[in-house]
Amino acid sequence: MVDFLIDHLDPLGQGVSKRITPQKKSAITFIPKTLPGETGSAKVIKSAKGVEFAELEKLTKSSEKRIAPECPHYSQCSGCDYLHVSYADELAYKKAALLFLMRSFALEEKDIEVIQAPKRFGYRNRVQLHYRHKYIGLIDANSDRILEVPQCQILREELRPELANLYADKSWSSTHKGGEGKNKDGHCEISLRDGKPLIEWDAPYASGGFTQVNDEMNLLLKMWIKNRFFAESYTHILDLFSGCGNLSDMLLDASSTSRVMVDAHNSTIEYSERSQFFKYDLFSEDALERFFPRIKKNPVDIMLLDPPRKGFPALEAWYKKIKPKYIVYVSCNPATLSRDLKDLLEKHTSLKIKDVVLLDMFPGTRHFETIVVLKS
């Protein structure tokens, strides 16, 4: 047990406490769901090299910003991070996190546009739960146990009856056993597919095709991109990590516009002269070399990319080869986004950042989407 005074929040939304140990060594403790200025005690879960990770046990001084969370699971659940503050404060903390992670680019607060969510709860159209024996819910990484979440507040209303049924009737445990050892957990995904709830057991995440989990915010994302280029002249679009063309769909309004989509997973979109799809693993070393002959005849006006959390380290190589007029990089991880952009801008000084947008796709959590537009 350690006593703490929270100095600030880190980019993951954790409170950071700095103190001197009895051995007169500096120690930093990260404590989720605490706020700057708060004091109290916390239980250390793990530590290494002067850094501790702890769970809040007791507050002796609370921040004026602290509110009562609306979710009954919040104090134990690792799914959400900001329900102990107002939504306005959550957005302010997220904006500060984005500014910090993109500090290499000398951005100011006024340089970041924020698109807030129309609602904080009841937005998620897909959730993956883990199960072990008769327990189903989210994994607490610190205790390695399943936390049951029958009243999860961020799930869409249409999916809540399915969630409740998993807890009311656990006959599923007789046919779904999970695994052994390190793979002892099975998983269950509840999703909204074509307006109807669907439950899949032990299938890959989003096995029916990746879609954003927040439909309303996804529409705002697509509309922002469309409006951003409304007055621009463009003909050829390259959509990397395209899925079914989510980001580029609304840019096809002009009859003269064509696009090429690239992804490792098959697209359900129908092949046409204006909309082509090529299946490539964009992380493979020879992806650019194999793909480039298919596009070199058409100069690219807009190159869009929406990579997974690990980012796209090959971005600079793709830009150098393809030379698009614009890059639109959409990211769910500003740390890898910043890494990729730093490498790109250091090698191509003619490229300039034109727009930075924080789009709150995941209210209540520490996650958000970032849109960056660059122009050569």
GUMAR-755748 format. One record per residue (C-alpha): residue number from 1; x, y, z. Coordinates in steps of 0.2 Angstrom, whole numbers, plus 2048, in hexadecimal, padded with zeros to 3 digits. Example, Ala and Ser with C-alpha at 12.3 -4.5 7.8 and 13.67 -1.06 7.14 Angstrom:
// GUMAR-755748
+-----+-----+-----+-----+
|  nr |   X |   Y |   Z |
+-----+-----+-----+-----+
|   1 | 83E | 7EA | 827 |
|   2 | 844 | 7FB | 824 |
+-----+-----+-----+-----+
***
This chain:
// GUMAR-755748
+-----+-----+-----+-----+
|  nr |   X |   Y |   Z |
+-----+-----+-----+-----+
|   1 | 800 | 800 | 800 |
|   2 | 807 | 811 | 7FC |
|   3 | 800 | 823 | 7FF |
|   4 | 7FF | 82E | 7F0 |
|   5 | 7FD | 840 | 7EA |
|   6 | 7F8 | 840 | 7D7 |
|   7 | 803 | 84D | 7CD |
|   8 | 7FB | 84B | 7BC |
|   9 | 7F3 | 83E | 7B0 |
|  10 | 7FD | 835 | 7A4 |
|  11 | 7F7 | 832 | 792 |
|  12 | 7EE | 822 | 797 |
|  13 | 7E4 | 82B | 7A3 |
|  14 | 7ED | 825 | 7B3 |
|  15 | 7F1 | 830 | 7C2 |
|  16 | 804 | 832 | 7C4 |
|  17 | 80B | 833 | 7D6 |
|  18 | 81D | 837 | 7D9 |
|  19 | 824 | 833 | 7EA |
|  20 | 835 | 82F | 7F3 |
|  21 | 836 | 81D | 7FA |
|  22 | 83D | 819 | 80C |
|  23 | 84D | 814 | 803 |
|  24 | 84D | 826 | 7FC |
|  25 | 84A | 821 | 7EA |
|  26 | 83E | 82A | 7DF |
|  27 | 82F | 81F | 7DB |
|  28 | 821 | 823 | 7CE |
|  29 | 810 | 81B | 7D1 |
|  30 | 802 | 819 | 7C4 |
|  31 | 7F1 | 819 | 7CB |
|  32 | 7E2 | 818 | 7BF |
|  33 | 7D2 | 821 | 7C3 |
|  34 | 7DA | 82F | 7CD |
|  35 | 7DB | 841 | 7C9 |
|  36 | 7E9 | 84F | 7CC |
|  37 | 7E9 | 855 | 7DE |
|  38 | 7E1 | 846 | 7E5 |
|  39 | 7E9 | 83D | 7F4 |
|  40 | 7E6 | 82C | 7FB |
|  41 | 7ED | 81A | 7FC |
|  42 | 7EF | 80D | 7EF |
|  43 | 7F3 | 7FB | 7EE |
|  44 | 803 | 7F8 | 7E3 |
|  45 | 7FF | 7EA | 7D7 |
|  46 | 810 | 7E9 | 7CE |
|  47 | 821 | 7F3 | 7CE |
|  48 | 831 | 7F3 | 7C4 |
|  49 | 83F | 7FF | 7C3 |
|  50 | 838 | 80C | 7CE |
|  51 | 827 | 80C | 7C6 |
|  52 | 818 | 806 | 7CF |
|  53 | 806 | 801 | 7C8 |
|  54 | 7F9 | 802 | 7D5 |
|  55 | 7E6 | 802 | 7D8 |
|  56 | 7DD | 80F | 7E2 |
|  57 | 7D8 | 80A | 7F3 |
|  58 | 7D2 | 81A | 7FC |
|  59 | 7D1 | 82C | 7F9 |
|  60 | 7D5 | 839 | 807 |
|  61 | 7D3 | 848 | 7FB |
|  62 | 7C9 | 848 | 7EC |
|  63 | 7CA | 853 | 7DD |
|  64 | 7BC | 860 | 7DA |
|  65 | 7BB | 858 | 7C8 |
|  66 | 7B6 | 847 | 7CF |
|  67 | 7A4 | 841 | 7CC |
|  68 | 79B | 831 | 7D0 |
|  69 | 79D | 825 | 7C2 |
|  70 | 78C | 81F | 7BA |
|  71 | 792 | 80D | 7B7 |
|  72 | 791 | 801 | 7C6 |
|  73 | 7A1 | 7F8 | 7C0 |
|  74 | 7AC | 807 | 7BE |
|  75 | 7B7 | 806 | 7CD |
|  76 | 7BD | 7F4 | 7C8 |
|  77 | 7BB | 7F4 | 7B6 |
|  78 | 7C9 | 7F8 | 7AA |
|  79 | 7BE | 7FB | 79B |
|  80 | 7BB | 80E | 79F |
|  81 | 7C7 | 81B | 7A6 |
|  82 | 7BF | 82C | 7A8 |
|  83 | 7AD | 829 | 7AF |
|  84 | 7B3 | 831 | 7BF |
|  85 | 7B3 | 842 | 7B6 |
|  86 | 7A7 | 84C | 7AB |
|  87 | 7A7 | 849 | 799 |
|  88 | 7AE | 85B | 796 |
|  89 | 7BD | 857 | 7A2 |
|  90 | 7C0 | 846 | 799 |
|  91 | 7C2 | 84F | 789 |
|  92 | 7CE | 85B | 790 |
|  93 | 7D9 | 84D | 797 |
|  94 | 7D8 | 844 | 786 |
|  95 | 7DD | 854 | 77D |
|  96 | 7EC | 857 | 789 |
|  97 | 7F1 | 845 | 786 |
|  98 | 7F1 | 847 | 773 |
|  99 | 7FB | 857 | 775 |
| 100 | 808 | 84E | 780 |
| 101 | 80A | 83F | 774 |
| 102 | 80B | 84B | 765 |
| 103 | 817 | 857 | 76E |
| 104 | 824 | 854 | 760 |
| 105 | 81A | 85F | 754 |
| 106 | 819 | 86E | 75F |
| 107 | 806 | 86E | 75F |
| 108 | 7FC | 87A | 769 |
| 109 | 7EB | 877 | 771 |
| 110 | 7E2 | 882 | 764 |
| 111 | 7E9 | 877 | 756 |
| 112 | 7DF | 868 | 75C |
| 113 | 7CD | 866 | 757 |
| 114 | 7C2 | 85C | 762 |
| 115 | 7B3 | 852 | 75C |
| 116 | 7A9 | 84D | 76C |
| 117 | 79D | 83E | 76C |
| 118 | 78A | 841 | 76D |
| 119 | 788 | 835 | 77B |
| 120 | 794 | 82E | 788 |
| 121 | 78B | 81D | 78B |
| 122 | 782 | 810 | 780 |
| 123 | 78D | 812 | 771 |
| 124 | 797 | 802 | 76F |
| 125 | 791 | 7F7 | 761 |
| 126 | 79D | 7E9 | 765 |
| 127 | 7A5 | 7E2 | 775 |
| 128 | 7B1 | 7D3 | 777 |
| 129 | 7AF | 7CA | 788 |
| 130 | 7BA | 7BD | 78F |
| 131 | 7B4 | 7AD | 799 |
| 132 | 7BB | 7A1 | 7A5 |
| 133 | 7B1 | 793 | 7AC |
| 134 | 7A0 | 79C | 7B0 |
| 135 | 7A7 | 7AD | 7B1 |
| 136 | 7A6 | 7B9 | 7A2 |
| 137 | 7AB | 7CB | 7A0 |
| 138 | 7BB | 7D6 | 79F |
| 139 | 7CC | 7D0 | 7A5 |
| 140 | 7D4 | 7D9 | 7B3 |
| 141 | 7E6 | 7D9 | 7AE |
| 142 | 7ED | 7DC | 7BF |
| 143 | 7E3 | 7CE | 7C8 |
| 144 | 7E1 | 7C3 | 7B9 |
| 145 | 7CF | 7C0 | 7BD |
| 146 | 7BF | 7C3 | 7B3 |
| 147 | 7B5 | 7D2 | 7B8 |
| 148 | 7A2 | 7CF | 7B4 |
| 149 | 79A | 7DF | 7AC |
| 150 | 787 | 7DB | 7AB |
| 151 | 783 | 7ED | 7AB |
| 152 | 790 | 7F4 | 7A0 |
| 153 | 78A | 806 | 79B |
| 154 | 794 | 809 | 78B |
| 155 | 78B | 7FA | 781 |
| 156 | 77D | 7FE | 775 |
| 157 | 76C | 7FC | 77C |
| 158 | 768 | 7EF | 76E |
| 159 | 776 | 7E4 | 775 |
| 160 | 773 | 7E5 | 788 |
| 161 | 766 | 7D7 | 788 |
| 162 | 772 | 7CB | 780 |
| 163 | 77F | 7D0 | 78E |
| 164 | 772 | 7CE | 79C |
| 165 | 76E | 7BD | 795 |
| 166 | 780 | 7B7 | 796 |
| 167 | 77F | 7BA | 7A9 |
| 168 | 76D | 7B4 | 7AC |
| 169 | 770 | 7A4 | 7A3 |
| 170 | 781 | 79C | 7A4 |
| 171 | 77D | 78C | 79B |
| 172 | 78A | 792 | 78E |
| 173 | 798 | 78D | 79A |
| 174 | 793 | 77A | 797 |
| 175 | 798 | 77C | 784 |
| 176 | 7A5 | 78A | 784 |
| 177 | 7B4 | 784 | 78F |
| 178 | 7C2 | 790 | 78A |
| 179 | 7D3 | 78A | 78A |
| 180 | 7E1 | 784 | 795 |
| 181 | 7F1 | 78D | 79C |
| 182 | 7F5 | 79E | 795 |
| 183 | 7E6 | 79B | 789 |
| 184 | 7DA | 797 | 797 |
| 185 | 7CD | 7A4 | 792 |
| 186 | 7C1 | 7A3 | 784 |
| 187 | 7B8 | 7B3 | 77D |
| 188 | 7A7 | 7B8 | 777 |
| 189 | 7A3 | 7C6 | 76C |
| 190 | 792 | 7CF | 76C |
| 191 | 790 | 7DB | 75D |
| 192 | 782 | 7E4 | 754 |
| 193 | 782 | 7DD | 742 |
| 194 | 775 | 7E4 | 736 |
| 195 | 76B | 7EB | 744 |
| 196 | 76A | 7DA | 74D |
| 197 | 774 | 7D3 | 75C |
| 198 | 781 | 7C6 | 758 |
| 199 | 78A | 7BB | 764 |
| 200 | 79A | 7B2 | 75F |
| 201 | 7A5 | 7A6 | 769 |
| 202 | 7B8 | 7A5 | 768 |
| 203 | 7B8 | 7AD | 757 |
| 204 | 7C6 | 7BA | 752 |
| 205 | 7C1 | 7CC | 757 |
| 206 | 7B5 | 7D4 | 74B |
| 207 | 7B6 | 7C4 | 740 |
| 208 | 7A7 | 7CB | 736 |
| 209 | 7B2 | 7D9 | 730 |
| 210 | 7B9 | 7E8 | 73A |
| 211 | 7AE | 7F7 | 73D |
| 212 | 7AF | 805 | 749 |
| 213 | 7A6 | 802 | 75A |
| 214 | 79E | 813 | 75B |
| 215 | 792 | 815 | 74C |
| 216 | 78E | 827 | 74F |
| 217 | 7A0 | 82D | 751 |
| 218 | 7A5 | 823 | 742 |
| 219 | 799 | 82D | 738 |
| 220 | 7A0 | 83D | 73F |
| 221 | 7B1 | 836 | 73A |
| 222 | 7AC | 833 | 728 |
| 223 | 7A3 | 844 | 727 |
| 224 | 7B2 | 84D | 72D |
| 225 | 7BD | 846 | 720 |
| 226 | 7B0 | 849 | 713 |
| 227 | 7AE | 85B | 718 |
| 228 | 7C1 | 85E | 719 |
| 229 | 7C3 | 85A | 707 |
| 230 | 7B3 | 861 | 700 |
| 231 | 7BB | 870 | 6F8 |
| 232 | 7CB | 866 | 6F3 |
| 233 | 7CE | 85F | 6E2 |
| 234 | 7D2 | 84D | 6E2 |
| 235 | 7D0 | 83E | 6D7 |
| 236 | 7D9 | 82F | 6DD |
| 237 | 7D8 | 828 | 6EF |
| 238 | 7E3 | 81B | 6F7 |
| 239 | 7DB | 813 | 707 |
| 240 | 7E7 | 809 | 711 |
| 241 | 7E1 | 7FD | 71F |
| 242 | 7D0 | 801 | 716 |
| 243 | 7C5 | 7F3 | 71C |
| 244 | 7B5 | 7F6 | 712 |
| 245 | 7BA | 808 | 70E |
| 246 | 7B3 | 810 | 71D |
| 247 | 7BE | 820 | 71C |
| 248 | 7BD | 822 | 70A |
| 249 | 7AB | 81E | 706 |
| 250 | 7A5 | 830 | 708 |
| 251 | 7B3 | 837 | 6FD |
| 252 | 7AC | 82D | 6EE |
| 253 | 79E | 839 | 6EB |
| 254 | 7A6 | 841 | 6DC |
| 255 | 7A3 | 837 | 6CD |
| 256 | 7B5 | 83A | 6C7 |
| 257 | 7BC | 833 | 6D7 |
| 258 | 7C4 | 821 | 6D8 |
| 259 | 7CC | 818 | 6E6 |
| 260 | 7D7 | 809 | 6EA |
| 261 | 7D5 | 800 | 6FB |
| 262 | 7E2 | 7F5 | 703 |
| 263 | 7E0 | 7EA | 712 |
| 264 | 7E6 | 7D9 | 718 |
| 265 | 7D4 | 7D3 | 71A |
| 266 | 7C8 | 7D0 | 70C |
| 267 | 7BC | 7DF | 708 |
| 268 | 7A9 | 7DC | 705 |
| 269 | 7A8 | 7EB | 6FA |
| 270 | 7A4 | 7E7 | 6E8 |
| 271 | 7B3 | 7E9 | 6DC |
| 272 | 7B0 | 7F7 | 6CF |
| 273 | 7BA | 802 | 6C3 |
| 274 | 7B8 | 811 | 6D0 |
| 275 | 7BB | 806 | 6E0 |
| 276 | 7C9 | 7F9 | 6E0 |
| 277 | 7CF | 7EE | 6EE |
| 278 | 7DF | 7E5 | 6F0 |
| 279 | 7E4 | 7D8 | 6FE |
| 280 | 7F5 | 7DC | 705 |
| 281 | 7FC | 7DA | 716 |
| 282 | 802 | 7EC | 718 |
| 283 | 80E | 7E7 | 726 |
| 284 | 818 | 7DB | 71A |
| 285 | 829 | 7E1 | 714 |
| 286 | 824 | 7DF | 702 |
| 287 | 813 | 7E6 | 702 |
| 288 | 818 | 7F7 | 6FB |
| 289 | 822 | 7EF | 6ED |
| 290 | 814 | 7E3 | 6E8 |
| 291 | 807 | 7F0 | 6E9 |
| 292 | 80F | 7FF | 6E1 |
| 293 | 80E | 7F9 | 6CE |
| 294 | 7FB | 7F9 | 6D0 |
| 295 | 7FA | 80B | 6D4 |
| 296 | 808 | 814 | 6CC |
| 297 | 7FF | 81A | 6BD |
| 298 | 7F3 | 824 | 6C7 |
| 299 | 7FA | 832 | 6D3 |
| 300 | 7F2 | 831 | 6E4 |
| 301 | 7E9 | 841 | 6EA |
| 302 | 7E4 | 83A | 6FC |
| 303 | 7EC | 82C | 705 |
| 304 | 7E2 | 826 | 714 |
| 305 | 7E7 | 81A | 721 |
| 306 | 7DF | 813 | 731 |
| 307 | 7EC | 806 | 738 |
| 308 | 7EA | 7FC | 747 |
| 309 | 7F1 | 802 | 758 |
| 310 | 803 | 7FD | 753 |
| 311 | 803 | 80B | 746 |
| 312 | 80B | 80A | 735 |
| 313 | 81E | 80B | 736 |
| 314 | 81F | 80A | 723 |
| 315 | 816 | 81A | 720 |
| 316 | 825 | 824 | 71B |
| 317 | 82A | 817 | 70E |
| 318 | 818 | 817 | 707 |
| 319 | 817 | 82A | 706 |
| 320 | 828 | 82A | 6FD |
| 321 | 823 | 81E | 6F0 |
| 322 | 811 | 824 | 6ED |
| 323 | 813 | 837 | 6F1 |
| 324 | 801 | 83B | 6F4 |
| 325 | 7FB | 84D | 6F5 |
| 326 | 7F2 | 84A | 706 |
| 327 | 7F4 | 83D | 714 |
| 328 | 7E6 | 83A | 720 |
| 329 | 7EC | 82F | 72E |
| 330 | 7DE | 829 | 73A |
| 331 | 7E5 | 821 | 74A |
| 332 | 7DE | 819 | 75A |
| 333 | 7F0 | 81A | 762 |
| 334 | 7F7 | 82C | 762 |
| 335 | 808 | 825 | 768 |
| 336 | 80B | 81A | 758 |
| 337 | 803 | 828 | 74E |
| 338 | 810 | 835 | 755 |
| 339 | 81E | 828 | 751 |
| 340 | 819 | 826 | 73F |
| 341 | 817 | 838 | 73C |
| 342 | 827 | 83D | 744 |
| 343 | 831 | 831 | 738 |
| 344 | 827 | 837 | 729 |
| 345 | 829 | 84A | 72D |
| 346 | 83B | 849 | 731 |
| 347 | 83F | 841 | 720 |
| 348 | 832 | 84C | 716 |
| 349 | 833 | 85E | 71C |
| 350 | 827 | 864 | 70E |
| 351 | 819 | 85A | 717 |
| 352 | 80F | 865 | 723 |
| 353 | 802 | 860 | 730 |
| 354 | 7F2 | 869 | 72B |
| 355 | 7E5 | 862 | 737 |
| 356 | 7E5 | 859 | 747 |
| 357 | 7D4 | 852 | 74E |
| 358 | 7D0 | 849 | 75E |
| 359 | 7C0 | 83F | 75A |
| 360 | 7B9 | 837 | 76A |
| 361 | 7B4 | 826 | 763 |
| 362 | 7B5 | 81E | 774 |
| 363 | 7AD | 829 | 782 |
| 364 | 7B1 | 824 | 794 |
| 365 | 7C1 | 81B | 78F |
| 366 | 7D3 | 822 | 78D |
| 367 | 7D2 | 81E | 77A |
| 368 | 7CD | 829 | 76C |
| 369 | 7D0 | 82B | 759 |
| 370 | 7DC | 838 | 752 |
| 371 | 7DB | 83F | 740 |
| 372 | 7EB | 847 | 739 |
| 373 | 7EB | 84F | 728 |
| 374 | 7FC | 853 | 71F |
| 375 | 7FF | 85C | 70F |
| 376 | 80E | 85C | 704 |
+-----+-----+-----+-----+
***
